[in-house]
């Protein structure tokens, strides 16, 4: 398609084949130019200075997989985003990597709890502009991040206290998955079926689908508002 908007964003994903997510469709709807990078598949990171913003998505790997060369490269790439004041949005693993770059630890829950499915996330006292009311978002993680020093704590829940934080208006990390719509969820379910561990049962998958349908509009509305504000911050940073 012809792009009416000169702004260009980089999407960093840790697996291929699911570019039907809300972030992608939002960028397309708003005619932003988008490039993709798949570091876990062996692709090298491009120079950050050609982008008006970067979104790093989640994935099955852990930020603690430091023996993986691409993990170290990604941490260096995120550090370069911060040094160059490039707007950055980290989702799940992306937020954990941002926290790690900022000097915080990422680890499993002390009681080995996980969040898999749609879970309520609530705004903190400082987070009302970020999240005006409690909302249910898709979650799929066993690790969480400590809040970086100087970060603003934006959202929490009873299982993982740190659900969202910001370093500035243009640098934000979230533990939850606002990009996951019904199409993405079905792709993830199919992938999960083929894994030898952690396979979800049919009842759990059915509950996820029902929740995705119920929460479709509220999550879409929230992400539309967030990305509108975040891409405006990209314009200010330029």
N, C-alpha and C positions, 0 to 999 in steps of 0.2 A: 504494500500500500504506500501511497505518497504521504510523507510525514510533514505536517504543517508546523510542527514545533521543532525548534533547533536544539532543544535540550536532549542530552544523551545520558542514559543510565546504564550501569553494568549490573547484571544479575549473576550472582555467584551461587551455583547449585552443586550439590554433592552427589547427584545422580541425574541421569538424563531421562527424557521421555514423559515428563509431566508438566509441560509448559502450558497448562490450562488453568493455572491457579489464579486467584483473585488479583495478585499484584500484576501479573502479566496482562490480564484482561483490562485492568485499570489503566496501565500504561498505553495499551493499544487504543482504548477508548479515548484517551486524552492526547493521542497522536505524538507521544514521546518516542524518541529513538531508543532502542534497547539492543545491547550486546549481551552475549552469554559467555560464561566461563565455567568450566567443569574441572577444577583442579584435581579432584579425586580420580578422575579418568585420565590424568596425565597432561592436561592442558596447562600452559604457563599463564601467569597473570599478566594482563596488559598494563601499560603505564596508567596510573590512576589519574594523571593530570588531564586526560582527554575526556573525563566524565564529570557530569554535574552532580552525580550522586551514585552511591553503591548500595545494593541490597544483598546481604549474605543470608542465605536460607539455612534450614536445618538439614539433618541427615543422620544416618545410622552411626557414623564414626564419632569418636570422642575427641575433645580438645586435648585430652590427656594422652592420646596416641602420638606422643612426640617422636616415636621412632619412624613415623610416616613423614617422608620428606615434604609432601604437599601440605601437611598440617603446619610445619614450621614456616613454609613459604606463605601460607595464608595468614598466619599471625604477623609476619613481616609486612604483608600487603595491607592488612588492617591498620597496622602502625603507620604506614605511609599515608593512608587515608586521613588519619588524625593529624599527622604532621602538616598535611597540605590543606587542612580545614575542608575536606570533602564531606558533604553530607553522607551519613552512614546510617543504615537501618539493619540491625541484626535480629534474625528470627531464630529462636531455639539455639541450635549450635552456633549460629551467627552471633547471638547475644552472649553466649558462653565464651566465644573467642574474643569478643570485645572486652568482656570482663577480665579475661586472662591478660590481654594486652595492657589493660589498666592496672594490673598487679593483683587481681583477686583470684581466689581459688575456685575451682569447679570440681564438684564431687557428688557422690551418691548421697541420697537422703540417709541420715543417721539410723533410721529404722528400716532402711531398704525399701521405702515406699516409692511407687512410681505413679505417674499420671498418664493414663492412656484412655482417651475419650474426651467428651465435652465436660469441662470443669468450669465452675464459676470463678471469675477473677474480679476483684474489687479494687476500686481506687483507694489510694492512701490519702492522708490529709493534704499532701502536696500534689496529688495526681488528678484533681477534679477536672482540670482543663484537658488532660490526656484521656481520661475515661470518666464520663459524667455519671455513670451508674454501673452497678455490677452487671457483667455480661458473661455468658458461657462461650468459651472458645475451645477449639480442638487442642488437645495436648497429646504429646507422645514422647516422653522422656523419663529417664531414670536418674539423671544428674541435674544439678542446679548450680547457680553461681552465687558467690558472695557479692554483696553490693560494693562496687569500687569506691575508693576514697574520693569524696567530693561529689559523688553522683547524687542525683535527685531520685528518691525512691517513689515510683509512680503507681505501682499496682502490686497486690499481694493476694494470697489465699491461705487456707489453713494447712495445706500440705507443703507447698514450697513458698516461703514467705516472700521471696524476691521474684516477682513475676514481670516487672518492667522497670527500667531506669533510663535516665537521660544524663548525658554529660553536658549537653547544650540542646537548644531547640533542634539542631540538625544532626545530632548523634544520639540515637535511641536504640535500646535493646529490649526485646520481649521474649519471655520464655515460651509463650503460647504460640499457636499457629493460625493467625488471622487469614493467611493465604489459602488455607485448606477449604475448598468448596466440595460439593458433592462429587464432581468429576475427579478431583484429586484424591478424595477419600477412597473412592472405588479402585483407583490405580494402586494406592498404598495397600489396600486390603488384599488385592490380587498378589502383590509382591510379598506380603506377609505370609500368605498361604504357602509360598515356595520355600520359606526359610525353615531350617530344621529346629530352630528354637523360637519361643515366643509367639507361636501361632495362635491367633485369636479364634475363638469358637464362633459358630454361626449366630448364636444369640447375641454375643457381644458386637459382632459386625452389624447386626440388625438394629441394635440400640444406637450405634454410631450413626447409621444412616438416618434413623428417625430424628436424632438430635440435630444432624446436619440440616435436615429439611426445616425443622422448627426454628433453628438459629440463623438460617440463610440471610434473611433480610437485616437482622440486627447486626450481624458481623459485617455484611457488605456495607451497610451505612457507616459503621464505625471506621472501617478501613478507608472508605472513600474520604471521610473527614480527615483522618490521619495523614493519608498520602497527599491530600490537597495542601495541608499545612506544611508537611515535610518538603514537598517539591517547591513550595514558596520559599522555604529556608534555603533551598539550593540556589534559587534565583538571587537571594541576598548574598550568598557566599561567593557567587561568580564575580 
